[in-house]
């Protein structure tokens, strides 16, 4: 049996954890595969698609190619179409089909941590990561509140309008982070606050954290941010971004070969991935 060939493409690509995570996933599923990283400048994407990417069994896409790859592949699934972004391509029977695995990675990370998207859901920030998570919240019929900095109020307004126009019946609003109060069922940090090297930073005050039943932090370096540590100390359910990073990779493998993984295996991979990142 020939070895299957996969890759991650981006520019720059040196920092990526994808080879570590995906090679481990192939090992867990018993599939013989080679997974490499390819640094492709935007102006070379079309040439490399014909020369290299079309010959792979599948590949992942990161910045800056998530939108431009769409015009080169044959099909994209409905969710990728809604987000206007593709981060996974499966080449099968001469057809290149694109997917976005980040949304399902987010949902699977929550599920693995026993966090249910219900009640009062608050997302800190209104950038690209926040947008992905926000759509998954409102698609489940849950009301959503963005908590943002004063400088980001106009961006938050536009994002709320976009979501309301895209998802029928979506209930979404925003407030300033400093004005956030009351009980929160699920708090999602979609800002970089708390990321290495500023490990002592936290996006909200202790008084807010103390009123959160569950917390998800998109930051994956470190494995446990101050926000996560304080939430766990309060007895809340909490999980960090490494879980989402690994689970979205798992979804790629589901698209490529239908592999299924045990939650305990993935939890161990999250810890090992964080350690590998720290060692860098």
C-alpha positions as MATLAB code, in Angstrom:
seq = 'XXXXXXXXXXXXXXXXXXXXXXXXXXXXXXXXXXXXXXXXXXXXXXXXXXXXXXXXXXXXXXXXXXXXXXXXXXXXXXXXXXXXXXXXXXXXXXXXXXXXXXXXXXXXXXXXXXXXXXXXXXXXXXXXXXXXXXXXXXXXXXXXXXXXXXXXXXXXXXXXXXXXXXXXXXXXXXXXXXXXXXXXXXXXXXXXXXXXXXXXXXXXXXXXXXXXXXXXXXXXXXXXXXXXXXXXXXXXXXXXXXXXXXXXXXXXXXXXXXXXXXXXXXXXXXXXXXXXXXXX';
ca = [
       0.000    0.000    0.000;
       1.404    3.400   -0.977;
       1.937    6.061    1.639;
      -0.683    8.806    1.508;
       0.600   12.365    1.229;
      -0.736   15.407    3.058;
       0.463   18.922    3.875;
      -0.350   22.251    5.446;
       0.114   25.368    3.321;
       0.547   28.976    4.405;
       2.901   31.946    4.312;
       4.825   32.120    6.571;
       4.454   28.574    7.834;
       7.431   27.962   10.128;
       5.498   28.225   13.411;
       2.757   25.700   12.627;
       1.896   22.822   14.968;
       0.054   20.978   12.199;
       2.739   18.373   11.313;
       3.095   17.349   14.979;
      -0.662   17.038   15.512;
      -1.579   15.392   12.211;
       1.265   12.891   12.212;
       0.177   11.808   15.703;
      -3.415   11.453   14.469;
      -2.298    9.294   11.546;
      -0.351    7.175   14.019;
      -3.424    6.743   16.228;
      -5.563    5.684   13.269;
      -2.902    3.324   11.889;
      -2.793    5.028    8.500;
       0.558    5.255    6.724;
       0.893    8.866    5.712;
       3.399   11.673    5.266;
       2.396   15.158    6.428;
       4.644   18.118    5.642;
       4.475   21.914    5.652;
       4.672   23.955    2.455;
       5.451   27.679    2.472;
       3.622   29.095   -0.538;
       3.604   32.819   -1.258;
       0.214   34.202   -2.378;
       1.435   34.933   -5.915;
       2.514   31.303   -6.320;
      -0.668   29.634   -5.081;
      -2.191   28.865   -8.493;
       1.053   27.414   -9.869;
       1.629   25.296   -6.763;
      -1.962   24.098   -6.857;
      -1.471   22.566  -10.282;
       2.079   21.358   -9.627;
       1.811   20.061   -6.042;
      -1.492   20.422   -4.195;
      -3.642   18.614   -6.754;
      -1.389   15.557   -6.377;
      -1.807   15.289   -2.583;
      -4.454   13.171   -0.872;
      -5.427   16.207    1.187;
      -4.098   19.343    2.824;
      -4.805   22.043    5.376;
      -4.779   25.755    4.635;
      -3.814   28.610    6.918;
      -3.223   32.343    6.481;
      -3.241   33.871    3.858;
      -4.820   31.245    1.579;
      -8.153   30.378    3.234;
     -10.184   32.490    0.794;
      -8.045   32.319   -2.359;
      -7.965   28.520   -2.402;
     -11.733   28.498   -3.018;
     -11.425   29.644   -6.636;
      -8.999   26.804   -7.403;
     -10.811   23.774   -5.963;
     -13.826   21.971   -7.433;
     -16.351   22.099   -4.574;
     -16.877   23.474   -1.078;
     -19.370   22.245    1.498;
     -22.230   24.375    2.801;
     -20.545   25.464    6.041;
     -17.370   26.555    4.246;
     -19.580   28.461    1.816;
     -21.336   30.247    4.673;
     -18.035   31.244    6.289;
     -16.374   32.059    2.963;
     -13.300   30.200    4.175;
     -11.648   26.819    3.585;
      -8.977   25.284    5.822;
      -9.155   21.653    4.698;
      -9.205   20.088    1.233;
      -9.810   16.429    0.445;
      -8.704   15.154   -2.968;
     -10.791   12.097   -3.822;
     -11.606   10.527   -7.199;
     -10.258   13.563   -9.011;
     -12.438   16.006   -7.065;
     -10.962   18.592   -4.683;
     -13.545   19.469   -2.014;
     -13.041   22.181    0.597;
     -14.227   22.349    4.195;
     -13.847   24.588    7.221;
     -13.122   22.529   10.338;
     -12.724   25.338   12.876;
     -16.439   25.533   13.774;
     -16.739   21.802   14.434;
     -13.394   21.874   16.244;
     -14.854   24.481   18.593;
     -17.994   22.431   19.228;
     -16.066   19.188   19.764;
     -13.700   20.921   22.211;
     -16.691   22.106   24.230;
     -18.288   18.667   24.128;
     -15.074   16.964   25.266;
     -14.979   19.340   28.259;
     -18.645   18.743   29.091;
     -19.569   22.343   28.234;
     -23.050   22.859   26.768;
     -23.789   25.962   24.676;
     -26.862   27.056   26.533;
     -28.181   29.896   28.664;
     -26.322   33.207   28.620;
     -23.372   32.978   26.211;
     -20.800   35.804   26.113;
     -17.935   36.098   23.625;
     -15.019   38.400   24.430;
     -13.783   40.089   21.260;
     -15.216   40.427   17.760;
     -12.429   39.353   15.402;
     -12.199   36.346   13.086;
     -12.108   33.714   15.830;
     -15.070   35.368   17.580;
     -17.020   35.386   14.321;
     -16.611   31.633   13.857;
     -17.743   30.861   17.380;
     -20.587   33.364   17.238;
     -22.177   31.696   14.233;
     -22.108   28.323   15.956;
     -23.866   29.824   18.989;
     -26.678   31.485   17.029;
     -27.076   28.492   14.688;
     -28.029   26.552   17.815;
     -30.704   29.161   18.505;
     -28.906   30.651   21.485;
     -28.847   34.413   22.224;
     -25.357   35.887   22.160;
     -23.607   38.882   23.689;
     -20.256   40.215   22.466;
     -18.169   42.037   25.081;
     -15.622   44.290   23.359;
     -13.165   47.135   23.865;
     -14.320   50.672   23.162;
     -12.106   50.781   20.051;
     -13.957   47.779   18.619;
     -17.556   48.988   19.025;
     -18.021   49.750   15.318;
     -16.634   46.330   14.352;
     -19.005   44.696   16.823;
     -21.968   46.597   15.352;
     -21.100   45.407   11.845;
     -20.633   41.823   12.992;
     -23.977   41.819   14.803;
     -25.692   43.124   11.664;
     -23.965   40.505    9.505;
     -25.055   37.673   11.785;
     -28.639   38.932   12.029;
     -28.830   39.191    8.232;
     -27.328   35.732    7.711;
     -29.069   33.652   10.386;
     -32.821   34.118   10.556;
     -34.025   34.916   14.077;
     -30.515   35.366   15.502;
     -30.461   37.301   18.781;
     -27.142   39.070   19.162;
     -25.916   42.226   20.883;
     -22.814   43.761   22.392;
     -21.514   45.679   25.395;
     -18.184   47.007   26.600;
     -16.018   44.471   28.428;
     -15.776   46.829   31.402;
     -19.576   46.865   31.653;
     -19.956   43.071   31.640;
     -21.810   41.789   34.707;
     -24.259   39.160   35.909;
     -24.246   35.380   35.742;
     -22.758   33.848   32.591;
     -23.407   30.257   31.535;
     -20.638   30.110   28.910;
     -17.842   32.674   28.617;
     -15.683   32.464   25.488;
     -12.421   34.373   25.245;
     -11.759   35.083   21.567;
      -9.042   37.669   22.275;
      -5.269   37.033   22.497;
      -5.159   38.252   26.105;
      -3.302   35.722   28.247;
      -1.198   34.394   25.382;
       2.536   33.739   25.739;
       4.618   35.695   26.675;
       2.115   37.837   28.640;
       1.079   34.941   30.828;
      -0.242   37.012   33.753;
      -2.850   38.873   31.691;
      -6.550   38.051   31.882;
      -9.338   39.421   29.666;
     -11.926   40.024   32.419;
     -11.904   40.732   36.141;
     -12.074   38.106   38.864;
     -15.617   39.239   39.665;
     -16.718   38.260   36.140;
     -14.843   34.938   36.218;
     -16.467   34.092   39.543;
     -19.917   34.253   37.917;
     -19.107   31.962   34.970;
     -20.410   28.384   34.969;
     -18.204   27.409   32.003;
     -15.241   29.004   30.231;
     -13.603   28.416   26.865;
     -10.355   30.263   26.092;
      -9.242   30.286   22.447;
      -5.647   30.941   23.548;
      -3.654   27.697   23.189;
      -0.227   28.836   24.403;
      -0.104   28.213   27.366;
      -2.317   25.161   27.744;
      -3.951   26.768   30.796;
      -4.198   30.561   30.889;
      -4.853   32.564   34.047;
      -8.503   32.690   32.952;
      -8.691   28.896   32.735;
      -6.858   28.356   36.027;
      -9.135   30.738   37.927;
     -12.274   29.257   36.390;
     -11.186   25.734   37.364;
     -10.316   26.936   40.872;
     -13.914   28.181   41.151;
     -15.225   24.754   40.232;
     -16.297   25.862   36.759;
     -15.870   23.734   33.650;
     -13.054   25.209   31.554;
     -10.941   24.316   28.525;
      -8.290   26.110   26.465;
      -7.675   26.628   22.773;
      -5.291   23.701   22.293;
      -8.335   21.448   22.513;
      -9.985   23.321   19.633;
      -6.743   23.266   17.623;
      -6.469   19.493   17.978;
     -10.166   18.761   17.492;
     -10.335   20.807   14.284;
      -7.436   18.655   13.055;
      -9.480   15.585   14.005;
     -12.325   16.876   11.823;
      -9.872   17.118    8.903;
      -9.124   13.412    9.313;
     -12.837   12.665    9.399;
     -13.104   14.353    5.997;
      -9.996   12.624    4.612;
     -10.483    9.037    5.718;
     -13.371    8.751    8.184;
     -11.097    8.135   11.180;
     -12.667    8.092   14.649;
     -10.722    8.907   17.810;
     -11.238    8.336   21.516;
     -11.669   11.455   23.687;
      -8.935   10.273   26.054;
      -6.508    9.913   23.135;
      -7.249   13.468   22.047;
      -6.918   14.813   25.601;
      -3.441   13.249   25.769;
      -2.555   14.720   22.371;
      -3.603   18.194   23.601;
      -1.195   17.903   26.539;
       1.615   16.579   24.339;
       1.041   19.309   21.764;
       1.243   22.008   24.442;
       4.495   20.482   25.710;
       5.919   20.353   22.174;
       4.966   23.994   21.651;
       6.585   24.992   24.937;
       9.807   23.168   24.012;
      10.092   25.261   20.886;
];
